[in-house]
Amino acid sequence: MSKRTPPSLQHLAMQSLLSQPALAISALEELPVLLFPSIFMEAYTGGHREVLKAMVQAWPFPCLPLGDLAQSPHPRTFKAVLDGLNLLLAKKERPSRWKLQVLGLQKEHPNVWTRGYTAVAQISYPDILTETPTVSCCSEMTEEQPLKIVMDLTIKHGARYSLQSYLLNWAHKRKARVQLCSRQLKLLSDSFPEIQKVLEILRLDFVQELVVSEFWSPHTMQVCAPYLSWMRNLRRLKISNTFDHMYTVERQSPYCAWKFKARYWHLPHVNQLHMETIMFHPENLLSILRSLGPLKTFSLHMCSLGEADLESLSQSPHTGQLQHLLLRHSSLGGFRPESLRDLLGFLACTLETLALDLCDLTDAQLSAILPVLSQCSQLRFISFYGNPISLAALQDLLSLTARMGHLKRGLYPAPLESYEDPDDGDPEDIDPERFEEVLAKLALALREMTPTHKVHIGTEYFHEWSKYQSYRLEPDGSWLATEESLIGLSDLPV
């Protein structure tokens, strides 16, 4: 017979109590605070809805963290929590024992329920609980402190039924006594009425990250501007388009839309900007930079970057303190080497992350930036993945980066000598025998260079997973095949 751990006396007592809902509810006033989290968890997982309603109304802690539980296979159980809050909010006076101020639906407290009373009691949302409530541009306010619900929101196409849509409707009907607080807001729909409904009930001054992934018309930009002005704590902005929207002749010109966007989006607190699949109007990047604050992070992916845009980046006071520069799939091959050299020289004192991936950089361009690259003394991560450079140029680059004391990791391209057709440089055409010879030469050269950072040689990029395949040099001089995600905004220090 297999041995089982017998249930504890406390667990048996909770089961007995919950089997009699009326008795459990009447006992809540006398229930020790120490037992509240354990019994709440038992009631939630067991689907004891009436007990849950009563426990929410007697909750003795400032925060109720349901991030891990709200997405459980029992959404009706979560709705019982909202029903309990609804009964409480309908009362003129709240119970003296009730201390709940924040219903947390983010997954930032993993396994908190298994750690018991101490873990639950110590949870706080300092940026929300210590913030003096301000009047929203759209919501009503009462003298009573409203209940705050913290949840990352994603507005997608279609009106599919989900827990989020249920919660949004619930909060909308009670917006005088409930405030939705979303640190991360994703707007993945071009239906502005659908988006506007959310913006009207959201505490906009708590939004820290905004993601917009559809092409908005100039009219939408103008209507959206007042809401954006309320996002006083917005730090990270990510905007992307689709190629269909950008290049369909019948649609509004992307040039006009981005002129309009730069004019109406005044976000002086944003210090991290990521753009993807954007076609810039000439000199429009400078207008966008002027609408933001001093940037720490600037990232472009598959954008139509012009040489004048590089000059804007190397002259704007908004990029003078840039710590992270990521340019990916933005062709720089036809640019003068001086353009990139001037940009890196402008950022040499502050730059910690440099990614110039799949930018068609040539040996001549790389050679031109090596002297100024040596002045970037704060670099911790560097990536030149996917650029068609020779083995000799790569060895020159490695010889330089091996002497950078702060550098922790480098991702370098497989040189042209690794391919079946050296003039092609297509990652799918790597010749295994040629590449093995290249790795042997690199291992020998690196043994003499003795770099202190991790050296990766990238060979293939998987777009659907945003991952790359590379070979990492091991301490014994061998190469280990690895598969990792490209460094993104979420990986960078704020």
N, C-alpha and C positions, 0 to 999 in steps of 0.2 A: 504494500500500500504506500502511496506517495504521502509524504508528510506535508501538512498545511499549517501555516501560522494561524493560530486561533484568533478570532476577532477580539479586540480589546474590550474591556468593560465599558469604556467611554463610547466606543462605536455601538455596542449593544444597547446602551442607554439612549443614544441618539435615535437609533432605529425604533426603539420602543416608543419614544416621545413622538416621533414623526408619524407613527402608525395611528396616532390619535390626534388629528389636526386641531380639533377644538381645544384639547388640553395643551397642545404645543403653543397655540396662539395665546391662550390665557396665561401661560407661564413666561412669556417674553419679558414682562415687566420685572420679573424676579431673576431672569436668566443672567448669570455672570457674564460680563463683557468678554472675559477670556474665552468663552465657549462659542461666541457669536459666529466667527469665521468658519469653524468646523461644522456647526449645525447648518449654516447657510449653504455651504458647499454640498452637504449631504442632501439638503432639501432641493437644491438646484439640479444636481445630477439625478436625483430620484423623481423629479417632476412633481414635487409637492407644491402646487401652485398657490393654494390658499395660504399656506404657511409662509411662502415666499413674499406674498403681498404684505403680510403682517410684519415680517422681518425687515423689509425695506422701510416701512413706516417707523420702525424702532431702531434703525441702524445707528450705532453709537460712535461711528468714526467719520471723519471729514470726507473720506474718499471710498468709493465702492468700485474696485477694479474688476471689470468684467471682460477685459480684452480677450482672454483665452477662452472664456465660457460663452460669449455672445455668438460665436460662429460654430457652436456645437451642433450636433444633429437634432437638437430639440429647440427650434426657434420659439415654439409656444411657451416654453419655460422662460425664455428671455422676455417675452411679451407679458408674462405674469409680473415681472419686475416693473415694467412700465405701467401696468395696471395698478400696482401698489403705489407708485409715484403719483399716478393720476388721482387716486383717492386722497392722497396726502395733500396734493396741490389744490384740491377743491375745498379743503378745510380752511376756515378763517385763521385758525391758530395751529401752529405745528407743535407736536409733542415735545416736552421739555428734554427728553432723552435723545431726541433725533438731532444728529449733528451733520448729516450728509450735505455736502456742498458740491461735490463733483462726482459724476458717474463717468468713470474712465473706460473707454471702449478701444483704447490703443493697446497693442501687444507689447508694452514696454516693461511689464512686470511678470516675466515668465515664471511659472510654477509658484506664484505667490500663495496660492490657496493650500498647497501641500506643506508650506512652511509655517502655517498657522497664525496665531494671534499677533505675534510680534511683527511679522512681515507686513500684515495687512494694516496694523495700527501705525506703522512708520511711513506708509505711502503718502506722498504729498505731490501737489502740482504747484510749485512755488511761483511759476510765471503766471498762473491763473488765480491762485488763492490770494496772493499778495497784491495783485493788480487791482487798483481802484476802478470799479465799474464805470464805464463811459457810455454815453448815449449813442447807440448805433444810428447810422443815417436812415435806417429803415424800420427798426424795431421799436416797440413800445417799452417803457420801463415802469416799474412800480417802486414804491418805497421799500418793499421787502426784497431781500437779497435773492436773486433768481438762482435756480438750480442750473449748474453748468454741466453739459454733456460734452466730453472730449472724444473726438472721433476723427480719423483721417477720412476725407470724403473723396469719392471718385464719381464724376458725373459722366456717364457713357451714353452712347446712342441707344434709343429704344426705351420703353417704359416697362421693363421687366420687373416682376414682383421680386422683392428681395428684402432682407432685414433692413438694409439701409433705407430703401424707399419707405418702408413702414415707419422707421424712426423719423425720417424727414417729415412725413405727414403728421406724425404724432407731435413733433416739436413745433411745426407750423401752426397747429391749432392752439398751442399753449405758449406762443412766443412772448407773451407778457410776463410769464413766470418761469420760462425755460430759455436758456441760451446755448446754442450750439457753438462749440469752440473746436476749430480744426487747424492743427499745426500744418498739415500738408493737404492742399486742395488741388485735385486734378480735374481739369475741365477738358474732357475728351469728347465733347459733342459740339456741333455747330448750331444746335437749337438754342438760341439765346433765351427764349421764354422759359425753357427748362432750367437753364443756368441761373437766370434772374430769380427764379423762385427760391433757389438755394441761397443766393447772395443776400436776399432780403431777410432771412432768418439766421444768418451766420454772424457770429461776433468777428467781424472782419479784422479787428485790430489784434487778433490772436494768430492770424495766418502768418506762418514763417516761410513756407515753401509753396509756390504756385506753379503748376504745370499746365500749359495750354498746348494742345496738340492738333488743333484743327485750324484751318484757314478762316479767319474772321474778316468780314467785310468792313470797310471804313465806317459804315453806320454802326456796326456792332462795337467797334472801337470807341466811338464817341459815347454811346450809351453806357459802355462798361467803365469809362473813365471815373465817374464819381465813386463807384464801388472800390476801385483800385486805390483811390486817394485815402480810403479808410484803412488800408492795410499798412499801418504805420510800423509794424514789426516784421514786414516781409524782408527776408534776407536772400532767399534763393529763388531765381526765376528761370524756368525752362520752357522754351517755346519751340515748337516744331510744326512743319507743314507736311503735306503729302505731295508727291510729284504730280498726281492727277490734278490737284487744285492749282498747282503752280503753273502748269504748262498748258492747261486747257484754254484755248483762245477765247471761247465764249464767256469765260468768267472774268471777274474784275482783275485787272493787272496786279500782280504781286508787288510791282514797284510802287503803285499808288497806295496799296494797303500798308506797306511798310513806311512810307512817308507819313501816312496818317497815324500809324501806331507810334512812331517816334514823337509825334507832336502831342498826342494825348496821354501817353503813358509816362507820367512823371513819378518816378519811384526812387527817391533819393536815398532810401535805406537799403536798397538791394546791393549786396556786395558779391554775389555769385550769379553769373549769367551763363546759361547753356543754350545754344541754338543748334537746331538740326534741320537739314533740308530746307534752307532758306536762300532765296535769291535776293541779294542786296541791290538796291538802286545805288548808282555811283554816289559816293560820299554820304550815304545814308547811315552807315555804321557809326560814323562820328556823331550823328544826331541821336542815335540810340544810346551811345555812351553818355552823352550829355544829359539824358533823361534819368540816369541812374546815379548812384553814389560812387565813391571810390571803391573799385573792385579788388577783391582778393582772388577770385577765380573767374577765368574767362575760357569758355569751351565752345568750339565750333565743330560740327560734324556734318559732312556732305553739304557744305555751303559754298555759294559762288563768291569766293573771296577774290578781290582784286588787289593789285599792287598798291593802289591808293589806300586801301583798307589797312594794309600793314603799316603804312606811313601814319595813318590815324592812330593806330595802336601804339606806335613808338613816340607819339607826341602828346597824347591826351593826358591831362592830369588825373583822369579817372582810372588810368591803368598804371600810373607811376609806382604804385605799391603792390602790383600784381604778384601773387605768390604761386599761382597755378595757371599755366597756359597749356591748353590742349587744342591742337588743330589736327583734325582727322578727316581724311577723304576730301581735303581741300587742296586742289592742285596748285602747287607753288613752283612747278618745274620751269615755267617760262619767266619767272621773276628774276630781276637782277639780284645777284648774291648780296649786294649792299643793303637791300631792303630788309632781309632777314637778319643780317648782321647788326643793323642799326636797332632793330627791335630788341634783340637779345642784349645788346649793350645798354639799352634804356632800362632793362629789367634785371641787370646783372646782380644788383645788391639785394634783391628781395626774392627772386625766383627759387622755389623749392621743387616744383614739378614742371617738367617740360615734356610734352608729347607731340611729336610731329610725325604722325603715322599716315602711311599711304598718301603722301603729299608729293610724290614724283620728284623728290630731291635728287640732285645729281652730285657727282663727285666734286665738281667745281663749286657748287653751293655749299656743300659740306666743308670743303677745304677753307672757304671764305669765313665760315662762322667758328671754326675751331679756336682761333685766338681769343675771341670774345667769350666763347663757351668756357674757356679756362678761367674766366673772371667770375663766373657764376658760382661763387663759393658756398652758397646755401643749398645747392641742388641735392635732393634726396632720392628723386625718381626721375629717370630719363628714358624716353622711348623714341626710337627712329624706325619702328617696325614698318615693313612693306615698302621701303624706298629702294629704288634700283641703283645701288652703289656697288663698287668693285670691292674685292677682298682687300686690296691695298688701302682703299679709303676707310674701310671698316677697321682695319688694324690701326690706322692713324687715330680714329675715334676712340678705340679701346685703350690705346696708349695714353690718351688724354684723360679719359674718365677713370682709369685705374689710379690716377693720382689725386682724385677728388675725395677728400676725407669724409665729407658728410654724405656722400652718395651711398644709398642702401641697396638700390636695385636698378638694373638697366636692361631694357628690351631692345635688341638690335636686329636688323634685317639679315636674312640669309643672303650673302653676296651673290652677284650675278654669276660667278663661277660655279654656283650650285645648280644651275638650271640646264635643261637640255639645250635650249637656245639662249645663250647669254644676253642677246639683244631683246629678249622677250620679258623676262622677269615675272612671269605669271606664276604665283605660288603653286598652282596645280601641276606645273611642268618641272618641278624639282627632280633632278636626276639623283637617285639614291647613292650611286657610286661616287658621283662628283661631290655630293653633299657630305658624304663620309670623309672624303679627302679634305674638304674644307674644314670640317670639324676637327680633324687631326691637326691641321696646321694652326687653327685657332687655339687649340688646347696647348700646343707647344709654345705659341707666342704668349699666351696668358700665364703660363708657368713662369716666364721671365718677368712679366709685368706685375705679377702678384697683386691683382685687384682685391680690394677689401669688400666690394659690393657683389651681390649676386648677379651673374651674367646669364641672360637668356637670349637664345637665337630663335627668333620667330619664323615659322615656316608657313602657316596657314591660318586664315581667319574665318570663323563660322558666324555669318551675319545673323542667322536665326537665333543663336544663343548668345551673341555678343561675347564670344570666347575666341581665344587664339591658341594655336598649338605651338609649342616651343621646345627647345632643348636647353636644359640648365646644366651648367658646369658644376660637377661635384668636386669635393675636396681631393678625391683621388685622381682627378684629371679626366674622368669619364663624363659622358653626356647622358642626362636622364630626360626622356620625353615626358612633357607635362602638358596639361590643358587647363587654362585659367581664364578668368574674366578680365577684360581690359579694365584698367583703373577708371573709375567714373567719379562723378561729383560726390556720391554718397561715401566714397572711400577717402575723401580728402578731409583734412582737419579744417574746422570752421574758424 
